[in-house]
């Protein structure tokens, strides 16, 4: 005869088993989902190709002087300012300029000139990229092209699709007006798209159109762009197919994007405008340095917890509090006391100019060795806008600095005002020939400027 307690036990035992099975099923489901999402979210770089212009487009100091003297709007003071800036810019004798500037037609650029400039760079790097990887253009699922100052119709992505006869269902994105940090914006876009597309291939092209944006006025704050910006760019191939990870060179670990556009001062510190004479150019204001410091600080506050061990995070909290107490705003004070080598092995700083490289180096307490790739990229290729980071990375490869497992922190600043950063992990030892192959033995020059920190 069953007692009440026996009936209760017999009745609830199956329910307990059901609950246990349901819980186990839920745990297994969640684990499988997490593993699946992690697999799908991976982003590998298979290869990249930096652009090297023909020899007849080299822009040495003598050629720069001739171009400056062609501008009849300049007086003696403006000539002196430009030539002094060119000499002290940290840019060498072998950078490249658009063909219409070399030929003396910078004051009357045509649409044909701009299209020819972009076609030459984009198609040259893509031809080499497809040849290097063996990937057919018909296998590309996603195409992103970022050029800030030139947006023709049909778009640049359409020109690429037409040239390489890509599939009709390729997803194309044409990014404009994103500035020097556009390359990381494009990579972030690819990373998010990979969550929706399995085993996909993506192409990112990062460059800038200079020929149609050569400043012809006499405002000193707008003439700097002519001194710093040079022809260059890069095409990259990415995939989220984990079966190809052994063929990849890098794996994307983190991306952090910071935008201070809601602040009027930050938004207007680097802006394309027309001067009093109607000449279009880029105005760089005195608030640029402050805006850069704020953007970099905000970006690093998000990035540091992702890459630094707990001990360094606690140190950063302490430094930040001390900074707030003393109301320090300079880049130099922001990274004091931090050991970033605990989270990254190499540092890829955007070669925007000597002052930018030095200030970012001070803010992150980087050594001359850490900043050498950025300084050499600036010296050899100039500021190539969104493509600049990849010349810095290629220098590290050419010097055989990058070993399997190393982590690379890449940081770029751009109009808006934006600071974008990402971290790549090296998936194999890298020593392949690249855009530096003909000149790497000459770098660094013995007399090259290296400030002491």
N, C-alpha and C positions, 0 to 999 in steps of 0.2 A: 504494500500500500504506500503511495507517494505522500510524503509530507509536503507542507507548504514551501519549506526551504528547498526541497528537492525539485519541486515544480519550478520554483523561481530560477534555480541554477540551470535546469534543462532548457528553460525558455530563453534565458539571456545568453547562453554560450554561443549559439549561432550568430546572434547579433554582434557579439564581441569579435568573432572571427570575421564577419562581414566588414566591420569597421576597420579592423587591422588590414584586411586585403585592400580596402578602399584607400587607406592611408599609404600603403606600399605602392599601389597603383599611381596615386597622386605624386609621390616622391619620384618614382621612375619616370613619369610623364614630364615632371619639371626638369629633371636631370637631362633627359633626352632633348627637351626643348632648348635648354641652356647650351648643351653641346652643339646642337644643330645651329642655333643662332650664332655661336662663336665661330663655327666653321664657315657660315655664310658671311659673317662680318669681316673676315680676314681680307687684307688688302696687301698684295705683293707687287713690288716693282720688278718687272722682268728686265728692263733695260731703258736707257735714255741716250739721247744724242744732242749735244750742244752745237750750235751753229758757229762756223768759222767762215767769215766772208772772204772773197777773193783778195789777192794781194794788192790789186789796183785800187782798193778802197781803204787802204791804211791811212790813218789820220795822225801824222806826226806833228811835232810842234811847229815846224815851218808851214805845213799845210793849214794848221789851225790859225796861224798868224795871217795867212793870206785870206782865209775865210772871214776873219774878224775885220780885216782892212776893207773888205768888199762892202761892209755895212756902212753906208754913207750917213746914217743917222747918228753915228757915234762921234763924240768929241775926244780930245786928248785924254781927259780923265777916264772916260769909259774904256778907251783902248788900254790904258795902263792897268785898270782894274781887271779886265778880261785876261790879259796876258799874264798878270801876276797870279790870278786864280788858276789858270791852266797849268802854270809851272808848279804851283804848290798843291795841286789837287790830289797828288798821289797816282795820277794816270800816266802810263808810259807812252812810248813812241809807236806802239804797234796795235792800237785799237782801231776799230772800223767805223766808218760813217756811211750813211745812205748815198747811193750813187748820184742823186740829183744835187746833193750838197757838195760832193767832190767836184762835180762838173760845173759848179757855179750857178745852179738854178734853184737855190734854196728860197729865193724870194718869189718864185712863181711855180710852186709844185702843182702837178696835175694829178687827176684821179688815176691815170695810167701809171704814173710814178709810184703812187702809194700801193696799187695792186701789185705791181712788179716787185716792189720791195718785200711785200708779205709773201707772195708766191715763191720768190727765190729762197727765202729763209725756211718757210714751212715745208715746202716740197723737198728741199735738200735734206733736212733733218728726218723727215718721215721716210724718204727713200732709204736712207742709211739705217733707220730703225727697223723697217720691215726686212731689209737684207740681213741685218745682224741677228734678228730673232727667228727668222724663217716663218713668222706669222703672216698669213695672207690678210690683206685689207678687208676681204669679205668675211673674216671672222670677228671683226671689231663690232662690239655691241653698243659701246658708248663712246662718243667723241666730244671733247670739251676743248674749245679754243678761247684763250683770253688775250685780247689786244685792247688796251684801254682807249686809245685815241683814234681808232679807225674802225668804222662799222658800216661796210658797204652793203648793197643789196644786189644780188643775193649775198647771204652772209659768207664769212670766211669758212665756216663749217661746211656750207653748201659747196664751196669751191673744192674742199678736200674730198667730200663725198663724190663729186663729179670726177675729179682727177683719178681717184683710185677705184671708182665703180663699186662703192660699198653697197651693202644690202639696203633694201627699201625700208626695213624696220630698224635701222640703226638710230639710236637716240642721240640727238645732237644738241649741244648747248653752246651758245655764243656769248661769252662774258665780256662786257665793256665797262670802261670807267672804273676799274677796280684798283688801279695803281700798281705799285711795286710789289705788293703782297698778294697779288691775284693768283699766283701759282699755288699757294697753299689753299686758297679758297676753292680752286678747281679740284685739288686733290680731296678736299673735304667733301665736295659734291660727289665725286666718284665713290668715296667710301660709303656715303649714305645710299647711293644708287645700288651698290653691290648688295645691300640688304634685300633688294627686290629682284635681283637677277642672279641666277645660279651659274657658276662656272663661266663667268663673263670675261671679256677682254675690254679694256678701256684705254683710250688714247687721250693724253693731255698735251696741248701745245701752248707754251707760254712765251710771249714776245711782246714787242712794242713797235709802233709805227712812228718813226722819227722824221722822215723826209718831209712830210707835210706839216710838221709842227715845229720847225726851226724858227726860233724867235728872232725877229728882225728889228726890234725896238732898242731902247737905250736904258730901260730901267734895270738897275743893278740887281735887284732881287729877282728879276725875271730872266736875267742873262745866265744865271748859274746852270740852268738846265742844258744850255749849249756846251758848257764846259765839262759836264759830268756824263751825260747820256751818250751811249754808243750803240751801234748795231749788234744785236745778238738775240739769242733765244734758245729754247730747248723743246724737244718732243719726248714724251715718256710713255711707256707701255705698262699698264697695270692689269692684274687679274685677281679674282677671288677663288680661283680653282686650286684647292689645297694639293691636288695631285701634281701641280707644277712648282710647288714650293722649293724643291731642290734645284730648280733651274733659275729661281729668282735671285736677285742681288740684295734686296732690302724687303723688310716687312714693316708696314706702318703700325706703330704702337699707339700714338696719341696725336690728336689735333686739337688745338685750342685757338679760338678766334675771339678777338676783342674789338669792339667798335664804339668809338666815342663820338659818333656823329650827332648825338643829341645835344652836345655842348657846342655852342656857337663858335667859340674860340678855336676848339679843336677842328671843327668842320672847315673853318676858313683859313687854317694855317698853311695849307698847301692846296692851292686852288687855281684852276685854269680860268684866266680872265683876259680882257683886252686892255692895253694901256691907254694913256691919253691920246696917243696917235692912232689908235685902232689896231695895233699889232697884237696878235694873240700869243699868249705864252703862259708859263706857270709862275705864279707868285708864291714865294716862300717868305712867310712872315717871321717876326722875332718870337712868336709864341710856338713855333714848330718844336723847339727843344723841350719846352714844358709839356706840350701835348704828347710828344714821344715818350717822355718819362712816365706820364700818367698811364698811357696805353700799355707800355711795357710792364709797369708795376701791376696793373689790373690783370694782364695776361698771365704773368708769372704766379700770381696768387692762386690761379686756377691750375696751372701746370705743375707747380712744385709738389703738391700732395700726390700727384700721379706718378712722379718719377723719383722723388727723394725718400730716403729712409726716415723713420720717425724722428731720429735724433736731429737730422738736418731740418725737418719740419718745425720742430720745437725751437730751434735756433732762429729760423725765419720768423716765427711768431714773435719772439723776443725782439729781433731787429726791427720788425714792423712797428711794434709798440713804441720802441725808442724813437723811431722815425716820426711817428705821429705826435709824440710829446714835443719834439724839437721842431716840428713842422718843416722837415726837410723835403724838398721836392726834386732835387737833382738826381740824375741817373747814377752818379758816382756813389751816392750814399745808399742806394736801394739794396744792392746785393752784398753789402759789407758783411763779412763774417761767414758767408755761406760757402760751402764746399760742393760746388755743382758736380765735381768729378764723382761724387757718390751716386749720381743719377744718370750721368751722361759721360761718355768717353771723348767725344769730339763735338765741336761747336761750329755750326755753319751760320755765320752772320751775313746778312745781306750787304753786298758791297756797294752801298748807296753813295759813299763818299768817305774821305779820310776821317772827318769829324764824327760821322755816324758810327763808323767802326770803332773808333777810339772810345766814344762815350758808352756804347753798348758793352765794350770790353771792360771798362771801368765798373759799370753797373753790375756786371756778373763776376767781377774779380777774375777775369781771364788773363792768361799769360800771353807773351808775344808769340809763343809757339801755337797757342790756340787761335790767335787772330791772324797768323801768317796766311792761311788759305784765303781769307777774305781780302786782305791787303794785296796779295798777289793777283787775285782775280780782278780787283779794281785796277791794278797796274797794267795787266796784260789785256783785259777786255773792256774795262770801264764799267760804268753803271748800265747794265743791260735791262734794267727795270725788272719785270716779273721773272725773267730768265736768269737773273744774277746768281741766285742760290746754287744753281746747278753747275756753274763754272767753279764755284767754291768747292762743292762736293767732288767735282772731277779732279780738282787739284789734290785733294786728300787721297783719291784713288791713285793718281799718277805718282804720288810720293810713297805709295804703298803703306799708308798709315792705317787703313781699314782692315780689321780682322774679324773673323766670324764671331758673332756675339756682341760686338761693339755697338753702342747706342750713340746716335747722332742727334743732337738738338739743333733744329733749324729755326731761325727767328727772322722775321721780316717786318718792316714798317711801311705803311702806305697811306696815301691821301684818304681822307674820310672823317676822322683819322683812325687808322686801323693798325693793330699789331696782331699778327698771326704767327703761330709757332706749331711745330710738329716734331715728333720723335720717330726716327727710323732705327730698326735693328738690322745690322749686317748679317746676312744669312750664309755668306761664304767669304773666304779671303779674296780681296779684290786687287787685281794688278793688271787689268786689261788696258790696252791702249785707248786713249780718248782724245779729246780736242787739244790736250796739252802735249801730245806726243812729240811735236816738233820743237817745243820750247821749254819743257819742264827742267832740263838740265841747266838752264840759265837762271832758275829761280831757287831761292830768293836772291836778288842782286845784292852784292856786298855792301853797297852804299845806300840800300833802301832804308827809308825812315822807319824807325822802331822806337816809339816812346817808352820810357821806363815807367812802370806803374809803381 
